Amino acid sequence: MDGKTNLTNMEVAITKLSSKGQIVIPLEMRKGFKEGDKIFLLKEGKRIVLRRAKDLDEKLREDLEFARRTEEAYRRHERGDSIVMDGEEFIKELERW
């Protein structure tokens, strides 16, 4: 860790990015995390937020899974791997789910 400052209840630290894109989370900031924990990352512009995946509420998990599946379906469609059906066929397919 290169440096650490406490701004009210917020902890701030500076670390480095390796050539492989890896970062080290300073020891003081890893409290509550353990080896093997899955980490959720959210990037918005130049800001990245990290959270333990198990701390996400169920609604957010569902929204993220829906977004993942939608993106996956969009990629398949762009590759030409999608199925074309009319509305009636689509409703019948949904009912089978």
NORZI-V560669 format. One line per field, one symbol per residue. psi: psi as a letter, one per 30 degrees, with the letter a starting at -180 (. if undefined). A space follows every 50 residues. Layout:
# NORZI-V560669
psi: ???
This chain:
# NORZI-V560669
psi: kelkkjjcgkkklkllklfggklkkkeffgkfllkfkkkkkkkjbgkkkk lkeffkleeeeeeeeeeeeeeeeeeeeefgglkklleeeeeeeeff.
